[in-house]
Amino acid sequence: MRYCTLIFGFSLICLPGRAGSVMTPVPGRSHAPLASTADDKDTFFNGKDVSGWEGLPDYWSVKDGTIIGATPNGLKFNTFLCSKKKYKDFELKFQVKLMGKGWTGNSGVQIRSEVFDKEHLAVKGPQCDMGDIYWGSLYGEHFGGMMKQAPAEVVKKVLKEDGFNDYYIKCAGKHVTIKLNGETTVDDDFEKLPDEGIIAWQLHAGEPMEVVFRNVEFKDLSEKK
């Protein structure tokens, strides 16, 4: 079993028509890093740039160890920051904040997925969803639509609409677990889940928006040969 943990800090984020705001850590959250190797960090995300990932450079950047996706002029298609490596079983934790101009924005994290449109870096496969009523759900992006809707009452209770939200994903065999701010929203087997695939961060089509991913922690649970 291999461990990869990256703990990141703060970012100054601005949107057109919005005043910049300094992101502060969520009270009570531990920021102490777990043991990891330099090879593990380079394999998943080095916290400095997008090495090991591919995305349209107009929309993705890394600042102070934080992944930022932004569409200041809006977007007519979904696009993703995609891992070049494929993964099987893993745990992924991070904090995410959505900001939109005229809407709340929409994003997600693809698991065991694949790129089907290299020009736009569009992806198909299971997506751990973020935005509106879809927070904490498992959605099939070009993969059959909703796979498991998060309970609306749970999302309403725990979602921080204007702040950072803790997001947890575990993928093991055909089983997927998703937690939003500590509350389980998905915990089921999915027979159509691919055996392996890329991990990818999403920017959704629509009006201008920005998504910020910070305090990323990754643990590879796959058996190594």
Phi, psi and omega in degrees: 000135183244141183247138176220114182230128179234123181244125185239171188248247195249164178207144175260116188243132179231144174238152176304127178082004179237145175285145178295149180223141180274127180278130181244154182293151178287129181303139175086353181273133179284135178247016179281127182286148172274168180295136177206163178252160179299325180295318178300314181298315180294328182292318183265291181204122186276355178078001183246323182203191184262026174303134182087000180230158174227131179203163177290119189297340179292342189242343186239142177207164175235127179222126179052040178076010183249132177276126182236126172245128185218139176232077185299338178249016183080178185210140181261000181209155173285140176218162191221152167263112194250137174290142176280341180262148174266148181231153177252268181264137183194166167241140179223125178235146177193173170246141184225142176226133177252138176221132180225158176256104183089358175200174184276348185086166181208139180208190179173173176235119177284140175236144179044051186245183179212150176280131177244350180223099184291330182297315181259357187050055176268147190233149172234145180142186180292138180231130171277110199271155179214127177129136174052230182276001187262357179309131174078004180269163171252116186241141178268098179288111187051038188213029174101002178083202188303127178260324176199114180280132175293145178299125185300323182291327178291313179300314181300324184288321191253342186293134173258096189297328184249013182227188177281140177244136174284132182229131183232134178228132171231129179236116182218114185062234178262011185256133178236132174239132176233135175233137177243116183050042175087349180262131181286127180247335175220136178200077188211166171271144178226104186297332181277000180298126177299157182288330178202169178168182181281163167253138183213138177268137188255144162242125186267147174299149178141200180293168180308139180205169175214140175234138182237126176246125180221171178052050183281132176231128183231136177228120178278120181259000183286146175288134181263134179272000000 
